[in-house]
Amino acid sequence: MGFELNGQPLAVDRPFTDANGVKYPANWLRLSSAEDKEAIGITEVPDPAPVDHRFYWDHDLPKRLEDEPAVDENGDPVLDADGEQIINKGLKTEWTAQQKQIAGTLLAPTDWYITRKVDTDIEIPAKVKQYRDEIRLTCGLREDQIAQCTSTEELAALLTNPAQVYDEATDSMVPNTEPHILPWPEAK
């Protein structure tokens, strides 16, 4: 909770002066009662909602959704060492890359089956093949969900809404009807 006096924010543990020139010591806000604060016109203001920096630079300042070419202050292309224009990656590209990385991490524990098959021609168990196929399919579907987003708000909701929510009527978890990212398959 923060405090304001005459529309100006007050910092806790900092001295301040009111409109009449009365000076208050640094510990006054901490030690005074709600009635004391109210008597001189200090109001409590709620702390601002936290910013999800994965999607926003600040409140009401979303990060770029799509990739765009980098330009300097004059609007000229910014080039890399090879003379190619640099592309500033958007959230869709970043989150799509993250899905690929997660899929790779989920596939890694079963990679040895593939190596064994190549080295010794021992068959890969059907459940392992099925799991690996499900991971690749889920990754593609998640990438499609991300690609279909048309705003940062929509992408943030997709990626932060849970797949299941609590239903008081049934006292159980049920599928979320709000947009949410497809869950990864369970290891078999």
DRENSELUM-555223 format. One line per field, with one value per atom (N, C-alpha, C): residue number from 1; residue in three letters; atom name; z, y, x. Coordinates in Angstrom, 3 decimals, padded with zeros to 6 digits. Layout:
// residues N
pos <- (NUM/...)
code <- (ala/...)
site <- (CA/...)
Z <- (Z/...)
Y <- (Y/...)
X <- (X/...)
//
This chain:
// residues 188
pos <- (1/1/1/2/2/2/3/3/3/4/4/4/5/5/5/6/6/6/7/7/7/8/8/8/9/9/9/10/10/10/11/11/11/12/12/12/13/13/13/14/14/14/15/15/15/16/16/16/17/17/17/18/18/18/19/19/19/20/20/20/21/21/21/22/22/22/23/23/23/24/24/24/25/25/25/26/26/26/27/27/27/28/28/28/29/29/29/30/30/30/31/31/31/32/32/32/33/33/33/34/34/34/35/35/35/36/36/36/37/37/37/38/38/38/39/39/39/40/40/40/41/41/41/42/42/42/43/43/43/44/44/44/45/45/45/46/46/46/47/47/47/48/48/48/49/49/49/50/50/50/51/51/51/52/52/52/53/53/53/54/54/54/55/55/55/56/56/56/57/57/57/58/58/58/59/59/59/60/60/60/61/61/61/62/62/62/63/63/63/64/64/64/65/65/65/66/66/66/67/67/67/68/68/68/69/69/69/70/70/70/71/71/71/72/72/72/73/73/73/74/74/74/75/75/75/76/76/76/77/77/77/78/78/78/79/79/79/80/80/80/81/81/81/82/82/82/83/83/83/84/84/84/85/85/85/86/86/86/87/87/87/88/88/88/89/89/89/90/90/90/91/91/91/92/92/92/93/93/93/94/94/94/95/95/95/96/96/96/97/97/97/98/98/98/99/99/99/100/100/100/101/101/101/102/102/102/103/103/103/104/104/104/105/105/105/106/106/106/107/107/107/108/108/108/109/109/109/110/110/110/111/111/111/112/112/112/113/113/113/114/114/114/115/115/115/116/116/116/117/117/117/118/118/118/119/119/119/120/120/120/121/121/121/122/122/122/123/123/123/124/124/124/125/125/125/126/126/126/127/127/127/128/128/128/129/129/129/130/130/130/131/131/131/132/132/132/133/133/133/134/134/134/135/135/135/136/136/136/137/137/137/138/138/138/139/139/139/140/140/140/141/141/141/142/142/142/143/143/143/144/144/144/145/145/145/146/146/146/147/147/147/148/148/148/149/149/149/150/150/150/151/151/151/152/152/152/153/153/153/154/154/154/155/155/155/156/156/156/157/157/157/158/158/158/159/159/159/160/160/160/161/161/161/162/162/162/163/163/163/164/164/164/165/165/165/166/166/166/167/167/167/168/168/168/169/169/169/170/170/170/171/171/171/172/172/172/173/173/173/174/174/174/175/175/175/176/176/176/177/177/177/178/178/178/179/179/179/180/180/180/181/181/181/182/182/182/183/183/183/184/184/184/185/185/185/186/186/186/187/187/187/188/188/188)
code <- (met/met/met/gly/gly/gly/phe/phe/phe/glu/glu/glu/leu/leu/leu/asn/asn/asn/gly/gly/gly/gln/gln/gln/pro/pro/pro/leu/leu/leu/ala/ala/ala/val/val/val/asp/asp/asp/arg/arg/arg/pro/pro/pro/phe/phe/phe/thr/thr/thr/asp/asp/asp/ala/ala/ala/asn/asn/asn/gly/gly/gly/val/val/val/lys/lys/lys/tyr/tyr/tyr/pro/pro/pro/ala/ala/ala/asn/asn/asn/trp/trp/trp/leu/leu/leu/arg/arg/arg/leu/leu/leu/ser/ser/ser/ser/ser/ser/ala/ala/ala/glu/glu/glu/asp/asp/asp/lys/lys/lys/glu/glu/glu/ala/ala/ala/ile/ile/ile/gly/gly/gly/ile/ile/ile/thr/thr/thr/glu/glu/glu/val/val/val/pro/pro/pro/asp/asp/asp/pro/pro/pro/ala/ala/ala/pro/pro/pro/val/val/val/asp/asp/asp/his/his/his/arg/arg/arg/phe/phe/phe/tyr/tyr/tyr/trp/trp/trp/asp/asp/asp/his/his/his/asp/asp/asp/leu/leu/leu/pro/pro/pro/lys/lys/lys/arg/arg/arg/leu/leu/leu/glu/glu/glu/asp/asp/asp/glu/glu/glu/pro/pro/pro/ala/ala/ala/val/val/val/asp/asp/asp/glu/glu/glu/asn/asn/asn/gly/gly/gly/asp/asp/asp/pro/pro/pro/val/val/val/leu/leu/leu/asp/asp/asp/ala/ala/ala/asp/asp/asp/gly/gly/gly/glu/glu/glu/gln/gln/gln/ile/ile/ile/ile/ile/ile/asn/asn/asn/lys/lys/lys/gly/gly/gly/leu/leu/leu/lys/lys/lys/thr/thr/thr/glu/glu/glu/trp/trp/trp/thr/thr/thr/ala/ala/ala/gln/gln/gln/gln/gln/gln/lys/lys/lys/gln/gln/gln/ile/ile/ile/ala/ala/ala/gly/gly/gly/thr/thr/thr/leu/leu/leu/leu/leu/leu/ala/ala/ala/pro/pro/pro/thr/thr/thr/asp/asp/asp/trp/trp/trp/tyr/tyr/tyr/ile/ile/ile/thr/thr/thr/arg/arg/arg/lys/lys/lys/val/val/val/asp/asp/asp/thr/thr/thr/asp/asp/asp/ile/ile/ile/glu/glu/glu/ile/ile/ile/pro/pro/pro/ala/ala/ala/lys/lys/lys/val/val/val/lys/lys/lys/gln/gln/gln/tyr/tyr/tyr/arg/arg/arg/asp/asp/asp/glu/glu/glu/ile/ile/ile/arg/arg/arg/leu/leu/leu/thr/thr/thr/cys/cys/cys/gly/gly/gly/leu/leu/leu/arg/arg/arg/glu/glu/glu/asp/asp/asp/gln/gln/gln/ile/ile/ile/ala/ala/ala/gln/gln/gln/cys/cys/cys/thr/thr/thr/ser/ser/ser/thr/thr/thr/glu/glu/glu/glu/glu/glu/leu/leu/leu/ala/ala/ala/ala/ala/ala/leu/leu/leu/leu/leu/leu/thr/thr/thr/asn/asn/asn/pro/pro/pro/ala/ala/ala/gln/gln/gln/val/val/val/tyr/tyr/tyr/asp/asp/asp/glu/glu/glu/ala/ala/ala/thr/thr/thr/asp/asp/asp/ser/ser/ser/met/met/met/val/val/val/pro/pro/pro/asn/asn/asn/thr/thr/thr/glu/glu/glu/pro/pro/pro/his/his/his/ile/ile/ile/leu/leu/leu/pro/pro/pro/trp/trp/trp/pro/pro/pro/glu/glu/glu/ala/ala/ala/lys/lys/lys)
site <- (N/CA/C/N/CA/C/N/CA/C/N/CA/C/N/CA/C/N/CA/C/N/CA/C/N/CA/C/N/CA/C/N/CA/C/N/CA/C/N/CA/C/N/CA/C/N/CA/C/N/CA/C/N/CA/C/N/CA/C/N/CA/C/N/CA/C/N/CA/C/N/CA/C/N/CA/C/N/CA/C/N/CA/C/N/CA/C/N/CA/C/N/CA/C/N/CA/C/N/CA/C/N/CA/C/N/CA/C/N/CA/C/N/CA/C/N/CA/C/N/CA/C/N/CA/C/N/CA/C/N/CA/C/N/CA/C/N/CA/C/N/CA/C/N/CA/C/N/CA/C/N/CA/C/N/CA/C/N/CA/C/N/CA/C/N/CA/C/N/CA/C/N/CA/C/N/CA/C/N/CA/C/N/CA/C/N/CA/C/N/CA/C/N/CA/C/N/CA/C/N/CA/C/N/CA/C/N/CA/C/N/CA/C/N/CA/C/N/CA/C/N/CA/C/N/CA/C/N/CA/C/N/CA/C/N/CA/C/N/CA/C/N/CA/C/N/CA/C/N/CA/C/N/CA/C/N/CA/C/N/CA/C/N/CA/C/N/CA/C/N/CA/C/N/CA/C/N/CA/C/N/CA/C/N/CA/C/N/CA/C/N/CA/C/N/CA/C/N/CA/C/N/CA/C/N/CA/C/N/CA/C/N/CA/C/N/CA/C/N/CA/C/N/CA/C/N/CA/C/N/CA/C/N/CA/C/N/CA/C/N/CA/C/N/CA/C/N/CA/C/N/CA/C/N/CA/C/N/CA/C/N/CA/C/N/CA/C/N/CA/C/N/CA/C/N/CA/C/N/CA/C/N/CA/C/N/CA/C/N/CA/C/N/CA/C/N/CA/C/N/CA/C/N/CA/C/N/CA/C/N/CA/C/N/CA/C/N/CA/C/N/CA/C/N/CA/C/N/CA/C/N/CA/C/N/CA/C/N/CA/C/N/CA/C/N/CA/C/N/CA/C/N/CA/C/N/CA/C/N/CA/C/N/CA/C/N/CA/C/N/CA/C/N/CA/C/N/CA/C/N/CA/C/N/CA/C/N/CA/C/N/CA/C/N/CA/C/N/CA/C/N/CA/C/N/CA/C/N/CA/C/N/CA/C/N/CA/C/N/CA/C/N/CA/C/N/CA/C/N/CA/C/N/CA/C/N/CA/C/N/CA/C/N/CA/C/N/CA/C/N/CA/C/N/CA/C/N/CA/C/N/CA/C/N/CA/C/N/CA/C/N/CA/C/N/CA/C/N/CA/C/N/CA/C/N/CA/C/N/CA/C/N/CA/C/N/CA/C/N/CA/C/N/CA/C/N/CA/C/N/CA/C/N/CA/C/N/CA/C/N/CA/C/N/CA/C/N/CA/C/N/CA/C/N/CA/C/N/CA/C/N/CA/C/N/CA/C/N/CA/C/N/CA/C/N/CA/C)
Z <- (000.000/000.000/000.000/-000.809/-000.858/-000.276/-000.213/000.344/-000.596/-000.579/-001.346/-000.474/-000.732/-000.085/-001.182/-001.328/-002.378/-003.772/-003.992/-005.297/-005.554/-004.594/-004.748/-003.925/-004.495/-003.728/-002.588/-001.492/-000.339/-000.163/000.063/000.293/001.787/002.162/003.561/003.941/005.170/005.721/005.039/004.541/003.979/004.603/004.981/005.513/004.396/004.784/003.797/004.435/003.571/004.016/003.420/004.248/003.717/003.067/002.548/001.821/002.711/004.039/004.969/005.434/004.898/005.279/006.510/007.055/008.233/007.783/008.477/008.133/009.027/008.402/009.121/009.001/010.079/010.044/009.207/008.910/008.040/008.577/009.889/010.438/010.675/010.313/010.633/009.973/008.693/008.029/008.669/009.084/009.667/011.060/011.815/013.211/013.407/012.443/012.623/012.378/012.979/012.804/011.515/011.132/009.959/010.172/011.400/011.715/011.597/012.049/011.941/010.467/009.660/008.229/007.593/007.915/007.342/007.756/008.966/009.485/008.672/008.074/007.282/005.777/005.425/004.009/003.286/004.014/003.372/003.069/001.859/001.458/001.110/001.331/000.936/-000.511/-001.270/-002.657/-002.839/-003.573/-003.762/-004.600/-004.324/-005.144/-006.554/-007.559/-008.921/-009.144/-010.017/-010.349/-010.946/-010.656/-011.230/-012.755/-013.391/-014.848/-015.195/-016.104/-016.581/-017.675/-017.303/-018.217/-019.347/-019.316/-020.455/-021.662/-021.396/-022.462/-022.560/-021.477/-021.427/-020.942/-021.503/-021.005/-019.716/-019.686/-018.537/-018.689/-017.723/-017.824/-019.143/-019.868/-021.136/-022.187/-022.069/-023.064/-023.452/-024.368/-024.748/-025.578/-025.473/-026.326/-027.739/-028.702/-030.112/-030.309/-031.010/-031.260/-032.453/-033.509/-034.760/-034.921/-035.737/-036.085/-036.920/-036.814/-037.675/-037.940/-039.111/-039.430/-038.505/-038.077/-037.214/-038.058/-037.559/-038.221/-037.176/-037.651/-036.727/-036.573/-035.854/-035.583/-036.850/-037.945/-039.223/-040.102/-039.611/-040.401/-041.366/-041.281/-042.150/-041.549/-042.409/-041.901/-041.055/-039.989/-039.159/-039.680/-040.035/-040.662/-039.706/-039.879/-039.097/-039.778/-039.246/-039.780/-041.219/-041.637/-043.007/-043.957/-043.477/-044.318/-044.438/-043.647/-043.653/-042.633/-042.986/-042.055/-040.832/-039.673/-038.415/-038.274/-037.776/-037.527/-036.018/-035.514/-034.106/-033.957/-033.134/-032.962/-032.126/-032.541/-031.805/-030.845/-030.026/-029.039/-029.674/-030.814/-031.455/-031.792/-032.339/-032.691/-031.441/-030.397/-029.160/-028.507/-028.439/-027.794/-028.653/-029.968/-030.840/-030.642/-030.563/-030.320/-028.967/-027.996/-026.675/-026.738/-027.553/-027.688/-028.272/-029.268/-029.878/-028.847/-028.018/-026.994/-025.969/-025.552/-024.592/-025.200/-026.454/-027.118/-027.157/-027.485/-027.501/-026.141/-025.099/-023.736/-023.369/-023.797/-023.508/-024.307/-025.509/-026.344/-025.913/-025.343/-025.030/-024.224/-023.195/-022.429/-023.250/-024.357/-025.180/-026.439/-026.598/-027.774/-027.882/-026.764/-026.795/-027.536/-027.528/-028.292/-029.788/-030.236/-031.651/-031.980/-031.111/-031.305/-031.290/-030.357/-030.273/-031.536/-032.058/-033.290/-034.449/-034.575/-035.655/-035.472/-034.218/-033.959/-034.028/-033.481/-033.312/-034.002/-034.575/-035.236/-034.273/-032.967/-031.996/-032.091/-032.196/-032.390/-031.226/-031.571/-030.577/-030.052/-028.730/-028.195/-028.719/-028.974/-029.530/-028.649/-027.320/-026.435/-026.521/-026.765/-026.915/-028.227/-029.309/-030.601/-030.477/-029.816/-029.659/-028.860/-027.768/-026.945/-027.754/-028.482/-029.281/-030.355/-030.979/-031.973/-031.332/-030.124/-029.417/-029.065/-028.681/-028.357/-029.603/-030.724/-031.962/-032.412/-032.325/-032.698/-031.785/-030.483/-029.529/-029.766/-030.052/-030.328/-031.528/-032.589/-033.772/-033.471/-032.685/-032.338/-031.464/-030.537/-029.687/-030.538/-031.491/-032.389/-033.198/-033.647/-034.388/-033.508/-032.256/-031.339/-031.178/-031.035/-030.884/-032.151/-033.307/-034.594/-034.828/-034.285/-034.508/-033.642/-032.661/-031.789/-032.583/-032.337/-033.062/-032.173/-030.876/-029.971/-028.835/-028.205/-027.069/-025.939/-025.747/-024.699/-024.944/-026.199/-026.560/-026.327/-026.703/-026.499/-025.009/-024.232/-022.788/-022.156/-022.541/-021.995/-022.389/-023.642/-024.136/-023.304/-023.049/-022.395/-020.874/-020.287/-018.824/-018.257/-019.060/-018.558/-018.334/-017.230/-016.983/-017.878/-018.113/-018.932/-018.182/-016.844/-016.030/-014.950/-014.576/-013.515/-012.530/-011.328/-010.294/-010.500/-010.453/-010.566/-009.200/-008.561/-007.230/-007.253/-008.323/-008.394/-008.317/-008.962/-008.968/-008.022/-007.399/-006.517/-007.200/-008.463/-009.222/-010.244/-010.798/-011.862/-013.185/-013.990/-015.288/-016.352/-017.619/-018.677/-018.687/-018.875/-018.938/-020.278/-020.238/-021.480/-022.074/-021.302/-021.809/-022.668/-023.603/-024.402/-023.503/-023.787/-023.059/-023.986/-023.698/-024.529/-024.252/-025.298/-025.194/-024.269/-023.305/-022.404/-023.122/-022.621/-023.152/-022.707/-023.519/-023.106/-021.919/-021.155/-020.022/-020.563/-019.916/-020.295/-020.055/-020.923/-020.804/-020.289)
Y <- (-001.168/000.000/001.233/002.186/003.441/004.574/005.747/006.912/008.095/008.966/010.210/011.354/012.524/013.752/014.786/015.308/016.284/015.759/014.471/013.867/013.510/013.756/013.445/012.203/011.287/010.088/010.422/009.699/009.837/008.524/008.612/007.424/007.157/005.905/005.512/005.668/006.101/006.307/007.448/008.419/009.648/010.830/011.866/013.045/013.723/014.449/015.172/016.434/017.331/018.602/018.710/019.122/019.255/020.624/020.896/022.142/023.378/023.207/024.334/024.554/023.744/023.903/023.121/022.323/021.512/020.349/020.179/019.121/017.907/016.734/015.483/014.628/013.943/013.135/011.859/011.221/010.041/008.900/008.763/007.632/007.948/009.135/009.544/008.638/008.328/007.476/006.095/005.578/004.245/004.224/005.294/005.310/005.920/006.644/007.328/006.374/006.718/005.905/006.337/005.549/005.886/007.212/007.470/008.716/009.911/009.748/010.814/011.157/010.135/010.353/011.047/010.580/011.153/012.615/012.949/014.308/015.334/014.931/015.904/015.687/014.770/014.586/013.503/012.621/011.519/010.394/009.911/008.788/007.586/006.407/005.171/004.872/004.470/004.077/002.664/001.839/000.465/000.429/-000.566/-000.766/-001.120/-000.676/-001.021/-002.525/-003.030/-004.454/-004.751/-005.921/-006.240/-006.366/-006.108/-006.203/-007.547/-008.278/-009.536/-009.186/-009.117/-008.656/-009.642/-010.800/-011.710/-011.161/-010.334/-009.842/-008.318/-007.615/-006.154/-005.502/-004.337/-003.527/-002.842/-002.358/-001.667/-001.742/-001.210/-001.197/-000.543/-001.152/-000.621/-000.413/-001.106/-001.011/-002.429/-003.055/-004.438/-004.535/-005.685/-005.966/-006.256/-006.149/-006.373/-007.838/-008.044/-009.384/-010.036/-009.270/-009.793/-009.344/-010.093/-009.686/-008.411/-007.598/-006.420/-006.079/-005.534/-005.162/-004.051/-004.163/-003.148/-001.937/-000.743/000.498/001.436/002.351/003.320/004.517/005.554/006.734/007.487/007.254/007.906/007.038/005.841/004.933/004.076/004.148/003.342/001.951/000.924/-000.442/-000.592/-001.380/-001.728/-003.068/-003.110/-004.299/-005.023/-006.343/-007.109/-007.076/-007.826/-007.819/-008.320/-009.117/-009.642/-008.754/-007.625/-006.717/-007.065/-008.025/-008.422/-007.588/-007.236/-006.440/-007.274/-006.673/-007.322/-007.306/-008.401/-008.512/-008.557/-007.651/-007.676/-008.716/-009.711/-010.808/-010.363/-010.795/-010.529/-011.664/-011.462/-012.461/-013.794/-013.758/-015.019/-015.861/-015.239/-015.964/-016.504/-015.690/-016.121/-017.285/-017.194/-018.259/-019.518/-019.375/-020.547/-021.267/-020.519/-021.117/-021.832/-021.259/-021.884/-023.225/-023.320/-024.590/-025.657/-025.280/-026.215/-026.683/-025.755/-026.105/-027.051/-026.792/-027.669/-029.052/-029.108/-030.402/-031.174/-030.493/-031.148/-031.697/-030.939/-031.381/-032.600/-032.606/-033.747/-034.989/-034.795/-035.919/-036.491/-035.666/-036.072/-037.369/-037.593/-038.842/-040.118/-040.019/-041.217/-041.249/-040.279/-040.252/-041.499/-042.091/-043.265/-044.431/-044.492/-045.547/-045.405/-044.163/-043.900/-044.316/-043.923/-044.293/-045.813/-046.468/-047.927/-048.580/-048.040/-048.582/-048.470/-047.312/-047.098/-048.014/-048.129/-048.917/-050.421/-050.887/-052.334/-052.884/-052.049/-052.440/-053.048/-052.731/-053.163/-052.189/-052.735/-051.918/-050.956/-049.838/-048.841/-049.275/-049.354/-049.761/-048.858/-049.452/-048.724/-047.549/-047.749/-046.642/-045.467/-045.742/-044.669/-043.934/-044.698/-044.063/-043.186/-043.726/-042.977/-041.702/-041.774/-040.598/-039.554/-039.979/-039.048/-038.393/-039.169/-038.601/-037.576/-037.893/-036.973/-035.664/-035.766/-034.553/-033.682/-034.280/-033.505/-032.913/-033.687/-033.190/-032.035/-032.215/-031.170/-029.903/-030.052/-028.887/-028.119/-028.830/-028.175/-027.469/-028.113/-027.497/-026.260/-026.332/-025.176/-024.021/-024.349/-023.316/-022.688/-023.506/-022.978/-022.056/-022.449/-021.603/-020.244/-020.250/-019.001/-018.161/-018.808/-018.097/-017.422/-017.986/-017.436/-016.225/-015.932/-014.771/-013.481/-012.537/-011.263/-010.076/-010.319/-009.238/-009.815/-008.951/-009.374/-009.856/-009.194/-009.581/-010.997/-011.295/-012.623/-013.683/-013.374/-014.308/-014.536/-013.471/-013.593/-014.469/-014.271/-015.084/-016.547/-016.787/-018.154/-018.873/-018.197/-018.839/-018.855/-018.062/-018.020/-018.650/-018.810/-019.457/-020.940/-021.491/-022.924/-023.782/-025.013/-025.942/-026.417/-026.453/-026.866/-025.820/-025.697/-024.776/-025.527/-024.992/-025.625/-025.267/-026.274/-026.081/-026.372/-025.333/-025.497/-026.434/-026.375/-027.194/-028.685/-029.089/-030.515/-030.829/-029.779/-029.933/-030.707/-030.308/-030.993/-030.043/-030.483/-029.734/-030.101/-029.067/-029.274/-028.522/-028.893/-028.171/-026.695/-025.849/-024.407/-024.061/-023.251/-022.826/-021.589/-020.927/-019.783/-020.300/-019.481/-019.928/-020.269/-021.393/-021.823/-022.701/-022.743/-023.514/-025.011/-025.792/-027.234/-027.806/-028.642/-029.216/-030.240/-030.381/-031.406/-032.782/-033.812/-035.168/-035.655/-036.555/-037.151/-038.219/-038.339/-039.375/-040.736/-041.680/-043.038/-044.014)
X <- (000.846/000.000/000.893/000.546/001.286/000.450/001.049/000.370/000.526/-000.495/-000.450/-000.930/-000.343/-000.770/-000.933/-002.138/-002.453/-002.080/-002.341/-002.081/-000.627/000.249/001.678/002.014/002.770/003.130/004.088/003.940/004.827/005.581/006.868/007.678/007.756/007.564/007.699/009.171/009.389/010.735/011.481/010.734/011.306/010.573/011.280/010.582/009.792/008.741/007.940/007.387/006.918/006.345/004.950/003.964/002.607/002.424/001.218/000.941/001.072/000.952/001.072/002.505/003.437/004.836/005.243/004.333/004.657/005.531/006.662/007.609/007.367/007.395/007.183/008.448/008.829/010.062/009.877/010.993/011.008/010.150/010.043/009.290/007.810/007.350/005.978/004.944/005.093/004.100/004.026/005.157/005.183/004.545/004.743/004.286/002.899/002.401/001.115/-000.054/-001.185/-002.396/-003.110/-004.082/-004.876/-005.596/-006.039/-006.723/-005.773/-004.525/-003.525/-003.286/-003.142/-002.898/-004.095/-005.282/-006.506/-006.672/-006.281/-006.443/-005.657/-004.531/-003.767/-003.956/-004.864/-005.203/-004.423/-003.747/-003.014/-003.995/-003.925/-004.779/-003.910/-004.474/-003.796/-004.163/-003.186/-003.420/-002.891/-003.627/-003.165/-001.886/-001.074/000.108/-000.346/000.388/-000.006/000.110/-000.734/-000.668/000.698/001.242/002.550/002.468/003.578/003.672/004.292/003.679/004.255/005.257/006.519/007.562/007.848/007.228/007.355/006.596/005.568/004.697/004.640/004.971/004.820/006.111/006.418/007.530/007.104/005.846/005.276/003.764/003.042/001.580/001.185/000.287/-000.232/000.856/001.984/003.042/003.472/002.700/002.999/004.271/004.912/006.058/005.555/006.441/006.122/005.696/004.596/004.072/004.757/004.962/005.525/006.976/007.729/009.093/009.032/010.078/010.158/011.627/011.888/013.274/013.761/015.015/015.612/016.011/015.684/016.078/016.667/017.526/018.117/017.183/017.656/016.825/016.429/017.152/016.813/015.910/015.586/014.759/015.562/016.890/017.750/017.920/018.037/018.204/019.463/019.357/020.501/021.009/022.296/022.870/023.808/023.912/024.874/026.241/027.196/028.559/028.630/027.649/027.626/026.835/026.351/025.592/024.118/023.649/022.235/021.469/020.234/019.439/019.081/019.245/018.899/017.378/016.832/015.394/015.188/014.357/013.972/012.872/013.140/012.195/011.005/009.833/008.613/008.294/007.278/006.893/006.513/005.848/005.459/006.688/007.701/008.920/009.596/009.672/010.323/009.586/008.256/007.486/007.445/007.475/007.539/008.869/009.951/011.266/011.287/010.612/010.565/009.831/008.780/008.055/008.975/009.769/010.717/011.752/012.212/013.196/012.584/011.354/010.679/010.493/010.055/009.869/011.184/012.268/013.575/013.952/013.657/013.943/013.101/011.841/010.969/011.367/011.886/012.307/013.655/014.508/015.883/016.003/015.177/015.344/015.106/014.410/014.161/015.014/015.903/016.771/017.643/018.005/018.879/018.236/016.888/016.213/016.517/016.569/016.843/018.278/019.196/020.603/020.758/020.108/020.187/019.650/018.554/017.959/018.955/019.598/020.564/021.774/022.257/023.463/023.235/022.113/021.929/020.695/019.889/018.640/017.612/017.768/016.755/015.589/014.387/013.186/012.949/012.365/011.953/010.592/010.404/009.099/007.974/006.820/005.671/005.267/005.301/004.889/005.867/007.140/008.127/007.886/007.643/007.334/006.094/005.065/003.812/004.042/004.790/005.079/005.839/006.852/007.641/006.771/005.878/004.960/004.028/003.538/002.640/003.357/004.623/005.396/005.512/005.888/006.048/004.711/003.637/002.313/001.894/002.073/001.701/002.506/003.791/004.634/004.075/003.745/003.188/001.871/001.011/-000.274/-000.083/000.866/001.157/001.694/002.571/003.094/001.956/001.017/-000.141/-000.981/-001.201/-001.968/-001.290/000.015/000.766/000.649/000.802/000.759/-000.590/-001.662/-002.998/-003.312/-002.492/-002.738/-002.564/-003.470/-003.435/-003.070/-002.876/-002.483/-001.645/-000.883/-000.070/-000.978/-002.106/-003.043/-003.556/-003.868/-004.369/-003.286/-002.048/-000.941/-000.703/-000.706/-000.489/-001.568/-002.816/-003.907/-003.723/-003.401/-003.205/-002.143/-001.047/000.093/000.008/-000.868/-000.950/-002.214/-003.259/-004.471/-004.193/-004.669/-004.447/-005.341/-004.911/-005.698/-006.939/-006.840/-007.977/-008.236/-009.513/-009.911/-010.801/-010.883/-011.706/-013.172/-014.037/-015.479/-016.099/-016.629/-017.213/-018.404/-019.207/-020.424/-020.098/-019.032/-018.672/-017.520/-016.944/-015.796/-014.671/-014.411/-013.357/-012.744/-011.643/-010.994/-011.669/-011.958/-012.610/-011.813/-011.974/-011.260/-011.646/-010.657/-010.874/-011.518/-012.568/-013.224/-012.561/-011.706/-010.952/-009.794/-009.316/-008.167/-006.975/-006.351/-005.156/-004.316/-003.039/-002.125/-002.346/-002.273/-002.448/-001.378/-001.770/-000.770/000.122/001.333/002.244/001.770/001.993/001.609/002.463/001.889/002.610/003.558/004.703/005.672/005.052/005.391/004.816/005.832)
//
